[in-house]
């Protein structure tokens, strides 16, 4: 594929955008507006895949593709605890409850990925999920309260970050650490390879 490719991230996540930029990509950002609470699926991983597909499709339907090949990337993340998927806590009390539930334990962060490639009259898609096991420190109630007071965990999937103030409370991960931030670069590269996109062509 030619290296002229319009790259669009269908997400408002600053962490996803930062991850892609740090990897040498320069995507446009178009927020999907999809209501994440409106969907249901058979399992947590399946739900993230469905939400990623909805986000990418919503943005894809709104943009003018023109003559330049266009790639839309949609992602959605949920933290699975005891078989239940958890997104953004939203409020301090919920964030406190979340941390009281996960401290000293391990939980799986799933991120669904859906890409849509428009090239001429051809449209191709790929969907995949990356899952990373995250081990949380046995932190005190006071530490939880202090962390929640920063407001950082309120608007991130699972109520924690690994690349921010929450980093010291993550003792180990099993899997791709980029996935915990919100987008798996190795998985995305593999998906794009299937579509004939050579990753180095995306570097700026």
Secondary structure, DSSP 8 states (H G I E B T S, - for coil): --S--EEEE----HHHHHHHHHTT---EE------GGG---SSHHHHHHHHHHHHHHHHHHHS--TTS-EEEEEEEEEEEETTEEE-B--SHHHHHHHHHHHTTSEEEEEEEEEEEEEETTEEEEEEEEEEEEEEE----HHHHHHHHHT-GGGGSBTT--SSSTTGGGEEEEES-HHHHHT--HHHHHHHHHHTT--GGGG--
